[in-house]
């Protein structure tokens, strides 16, 4: 197991995982900067552990999804070979473990981590972006998120799970091949707990979900809307910390992402694809992260928590003032960002109300789960 150490002044736990230094890194070789894009891509695909035919380079899959029965696989979920949180602990072992105990040194608290760290390999071919996939295939990725989140929610000792994507070197990616990750922990990070408490305070005061009220007002104002569908809205948040940040939320209250229906997953996949394509058009080659924030795995008020997917382009460097104060300086107004991204949506034949819930569902997908 990896170790956590407690920052008392910042009221946060820090995970130490030296094994992460052993990861392969497509972006580390300086010769890649001088070679042609085609040459680098061809070289990477021959060595890529995520490509079809390289399955022996990853741990055994916990989930396999297929767009059609004859496909070897379309989406694979595997334990991370270099986990930040230790993998390979059976479900019954988690439930039998005693609660983790901290060291007794008040100034230097430490404890072992428990949880899971998985990789969602998004395609068998060497694609670099979810925007290169058919929507039916992209929907399988979101189904994989859903199935693995359901699994970790069934593990009694777990408290928090997050799905995230690092796309590009500046976003923290080490491999080019399109993939995302899931980390599950037996503790609730301090910022997550703070958000949960704030949502609960708003609900107790207003008897309504904070996010639902924000969505209602944003749709009326129509100043920061990037796109909307029958079930979802993509908007640039009023107080975005990073330029061109986009949040995608369900219009009707949902606490957990796992509540989405198959048709909603297909609708969401298409909206995410169009949003990312708009960002890629506005800022070619820009790295980005996206983060899927679902309800905590342990006790929470479903009426107060509203899940969301945040897209965070890495267009600026977080610098001294931000590190010293946790107060961010954003150089682009969200209204201007929304206007630019919405324009790209319309130019690419996706009017703001153009995505309907009749999008082809993923009922054709075949799955085999190892857990």
URGI-V487804 format. One record per residue. N is the residue number from 1. RES is the residue in one small letter. SS is DSSP state (a for helix, b for strand, c for the rest). PSI is psi in radians with two decimals (none if undefined). BURIAL is + if it has 9 or more other ideal C-beta (glycine too) atoms within 8 Angstrom, else -. Layout:
N/RES/SS/PSI/BURIAL
N/RES/SS/PSI/BURIAL
This chain:
1/x/c/2.55/-
2/x/c/2.86/+
3/x/b/2.54/+
4/x/b/2.50/+
5/x/b/2.51/+
6/x/b/2.19/+
7/x/b/1.73/+
8/x/c/-0.78/-
9/x/c/-0.68/-
10/x/c/-0.09/-
11/x/c/0.95/-
12/x/b/2.62/+
13/x/b/2.50/+
14/x/b/2.25/-
15/x/b/2.27/+
16/x/b/2.12/-
17/x/c/1.31/+
18/x/a/-0.44/-
19/x/a/-0.32/-
20/x/a/-0.36/-
21/x/a/-0.29/-
22/x/a/-0.07/-
23/x/c/2.50/-
24/x/c/2.59/-
25/x/c/1.91/-
26/x/c/-0.37/+
27/x/c/-0.04/+
28/x/c/-0.51/-
29/x/c/1.99/-
30/x/a/-0.37/-
31/x/a/-0.43/-
32/x/a/-0.49/+
33/x/a/-0.40/-
34/x/c/-0.35/-
35/x/c/2.82/+
36/x/c/2.72/-
37/x/a/-0.73/-
38/x/a/-0.74/-
39/x/a/-0.77/-
40/x/a/-0.79/+
41/x/a/-0.72/+
42/x/a/-0.73/-
43/x/a/-0.73/+
44/x/a/-0.71/+
45/x/a/-0.56/+
46/x/a/-0.47/-
47/x/a/-0.06/-
48/x/c/2.19/+
49/x/c/-0.16/+
50/x/c/-0.14/+
51/x/c/2.72/+
52/x/c/2.31/-
53/x/c/-0.18/-
54/x/c/0.40/+
55/x/a/-0.44/-
56/x/a/-0.14/-
57/x/a/-0.06/-
58/x/c/2.78/+
59/x/c/2.88/-
60/x/c/2.42/-
61/x/b/2.47/+
62/x/b/-0.28/+
63/x/b/2.39/+
64/x/b/2.25/+
65/x/b/2.56/+
66/x/b/2.47/+
67/x/c/-0.46/+
68/x/c/2.71/-
69/x/c/-0.50/-
70/x/c/-0.25/-
71/x/c/2.42/+
72/x/c/-0.81/-
73/x/c/2.72/+
74/x/c/-0.67/+
75/x/b/2.30/+
76/x/b/2.41/+
77/x/b/2.22/+
78/x/b/2.65/+
79/x/b/2.46/+
80/x/c/2.27/+
81/x/c/-0.38/-
82/x/c/1.21/-
83/x/c/2.50/+
84/x/c/-0.56/+
85/x/c/2.34/+
86/x/c/2.37/+
87/x/c/-2.98/+
88/x/c/0.57/-
89/x/c/2.05/-
90/x/c/2.66/-
91/x/a/-0.79/-
92/x/a/-0.47/-
93/x/a/-0.68/-
94/x/a/-0.84/+
95/x/a/-0.46/+
96/x/a/-0.29/-
97/x/c/2.52/+
98/x/c/2.72/-
99/x/c/2.49/-
100/x/c/2.39/+
101/x/c/2.39/-
102/x/c/2.76/-
103/x/c/2.79/-
104/x/c/-0.10/-
105/x/c/2.00/-
106/x/c/-0.63/-
107/x/c/-0.40/-
108/x/c/1.16/-
109/x/c/2.39/+
110/x/b/2.71/+
111/x/b/2.88/+
112/x/b/2.56/-
113/x/c/2.70/+
114/x/c/2.52/+
115/x/b/-2.50/+
116/x/b/2.70/+
117/x/b/1.99/+
118/x/b/2.71/+
119/x/b/2.28/+
120/x/b/1.85/+
121/x/b/2.06/+
122/x/c/-0.21/+
123/x/c/2.62/+
124/x/c/-0.44/+
125/x/c/2.84/-
126/x/c/1.12/+
127/x/c/2.73/+
128/x/c/-0.25/+
129/x/c/2.55/+
130/x/a/-0.35/+
131/x/a/-0.24/-
132/x/a/-0.07/-
133/x/c/2.70/+
134/x/c/2.63/-
135/x/a/-0.65/+
136/x/a/-0.70/+
137/x/a/-0.77/+
138/x/a/-0.63/+
139/x/a/-0.54/+
140/x/a/-0.60/+
141/x/a/-0.76/+
142/x/a/-0.53/+
143/x/a/-0.66/+
144/x/a/-0.76/+
145/x/a/-0.83/+
146/x/a/-0.80/+
147/x/a/-0.73/+
148/x/a/-0.60/+
149/x/a/-0.69/+
150/x/a/-0.72/+
151/x/a/-0.89/+
152/x/a/-0.50/+
153/x/a/-0.40/+
154/x/c/-0.16/-
155/x/c/2.02/+
156/x/c/-0.66/-
157/x/c/-0.20/+
158/x/c/2.52/+
159/x/c/-0.46/+
160/x/b/2.41/+
161/x/b/2.44/+
162/x/b/2.41/+
163/x/b/2.38/+
164/x/b/2.73/+
165/x/b/2.30/+
166/x/b/1.98/+
167/x/b/1.89/+
168/x/c/2.70/+
169/x/a/-0.74/-
170/x/a/-0.27/-
171/x/a/0.04/+
172/x/c/0.14/-
173/x/c/2.58/+
174/x/c/-0.40/+
175/x/c/2.50/+
176/x/c/-0.68/+
177/x/c/2.27/+
178/x/c/2.14/+
179/x/b/2.82/+
180/x/b/3.09/+
181/x/b/2.78/+
182/x/b/2.25/+
183/x/b/2.32/+
184/x/b/2.41/+
185/x/b/2.83/+
186/x/c/0.26/+
187/x/c/2.79/-
188/x/c/1.99/+
189/x/c/2.61/+
190/x/a/-0.68/+
191/x/a/-0.61/-
192/x/a/-0.75/+
193/x/a/-0.69/+
194/x/a/-0.78/-
195/x/a/-0.73/-
196/x/a/-0.75/+
197/x/a/-0.72/-
198/x/a/-0.71/+
199/x/a/-0.70/+
200/x/a/-0.68/+
201/x/a/-0.76/-
202/x/a/-0.74/+
203/x/a/-0.71/+
204/x/a/-0.57/-
205/x/a/-0.62/-
206/x/a/-0.20/-
207/x/c/0.48/-
208/x/c/2.70/-
209/x/c/2.34/+
210/x/a/-0.83/+
211/x/a/-0.65/+
212/x/a/-0.72/+
213/x/a/-0.71/+
214/x/a/-0.82/+
215/x/a/-0.77/+
216/x/a/-0.80/-
217/x/a/-0.67/-
218/x/a/-0.68/+
219/x/a/-0.58/+
220/x/a/-0.75/-
221/x/a/-0.66/-
222/x/c/0.58/-
223/x/c/-0.43/-
224/x/c/0.31/+
225/x/b/2.20/+
226/x/b/-0.82/+
227/x/b/2.78/+
228/x/b/2.74/+
229/x/b/-3.03/+
230/x/c/-0.70/-
231/x/c/-0.34/+
232/x/b/2.76/+
233/x/b/2.39/+
234/x/b/2.18/+
235/x/b/2.74/+
236/x/c/2.00/+
237/x/c/2.54/+
238/x/c/-0.69/-
239/x/c/0.90/-
240/x/c/2.39/+
241/x/c/-0.49/-
242/x/c/2.55/+
243/x/c/2.41/+
244/x/c/0.40/+
245/x/c/2.47/+
246/x/b/2.35/+
247/x/b/2.34/+
248/x/b/2.15/+
249/x/b/2.63/+
250/x/b/2.40/+
251/x/c/-0.68/+
252/x/c/2.42/-
253/x/c/2.19/+
254/x/c/2.25/+
255/x/c/-0.76/+
256/x/c/2.43/+
257/x/a/-0.53/+
258/x/a/-0.22/+
259/x/a/-0.20/-
260/x/c/2.46/+
261/x/c/2.86/-
262/x/a/-0.70/+
263/x/a/-0.61/+
264/x/a/-0.63/+
265/x/a/-0.73/+
266/x/a/-0.71/+
267/x/a/-0.76/+
268/x/a/-0.74/+
269/x/a/-0.75/+
270/x/a/-0.70/+
271/x/a/-0.74/+
272/x/a/-0.77/+
273/x/a/-0.81/+
274/x/a/-0.64/+
275/x/a/-0.82/+
276/x/a/-0.66/+
277/x/a/-0.64/+
278/x/a/-0.72/+
279/x/a/-0.73/+
280/x/a/-0.55/+
281/x/a/-0.75/+
282/x/a/-0.64/+
283/x/c/1.38/+
284/x/c/2.45/-
285/x/c/0.07/-
286/x/c/2.39/+
287/x/c/2.75/+
288/x/b/2.76/+
289/x/b/2.61/+
290/x/b/2.62/+
291/x/b/2.20/+
292/x/b/1.92/+
293/x/b/1.80/-
294/x/c/3.04/+
295/x/c/2.52/+
296/x/c/2.70/+
297/x/c/-0.38/+
298/x/c/-2.68/-
299/x/c/2.30/-
300/x/c/2.87/+
301/x/c/1.90/-
302/x/c/-0.48/-
303/x/c/-0.35/-
304/x/c/-0.45/+
305/x/c/2.39/+
306/x/c/2.06/+
307/x/c/2.76/+
308/x/b/2.78/+
309/x/b/2.11/+
310/x/b/2.27/+
311/x/b/2.18/+
312/x/b/1.59/+
313/x/b/2.50/+
314/x/c/1.31/+
315/x/c/-0.31/-
316/x/c/2.82/-
317/x/c/2.29/-
318/x/c/2.15/-
319/x/c/-2.84/-
320/x/a/-0.79/-
321/x/a/-0.77/-
322/x/a/-0.77/+
323/x/a/-0.57/-
324/x/a/-0.42/-
325/x/a/-0.27/-
326/x/c/0.44/-
327/x/c/2.12/-
328/x/c/2.63/-
329/x/c/1.97/-
330/x/c/2.22/+
331/x/c/-0.03/-
332/x/c/2.17/-
333/x/c/2.41/-
334/x/a/-0.52/+
335/x/a/-0.72/+
336/x/a/-0.68/-
337/x/a/-0.77/+
338/x/a/-0.70/+
339/x/a/-0.75/-
340/x/a/-0.82/+
341/x/a/-0.68/+
342/x/a/-0.64/+
343/x/a/-0.71/-
344/x/a/-0.63/+
345/x/a/-0.82/+
346/x/a/-0.63/+
347/x/a/-0.47/-
348/x/c/0.43/+
349/x/c/0.64/-
350/x/c/1.47/+
351/x/c/2.78/-
352/x/c/-0.51/+
353/x/c/0.35/-
354/x/c/-0.24/-
355/x/b/2.08/+
356/x/c/2.77/-
357/x/c/-0.05/+
358/x/c/0.11/-
359/x/c/2.48/+
360/x/c/2.12/-
361/x/c/3.04/+
362/x/c/0.60/+
363/x/c/-0.31/-
364/x/c/-0.17/-
365/x/c/2.41/+
366/x/b/2.36/-
367/x/b/2.62/+
368/x/b/2.18/-
369/x/b/2.41/-
370/x/c/-0.06/-
371/x/c/none/-
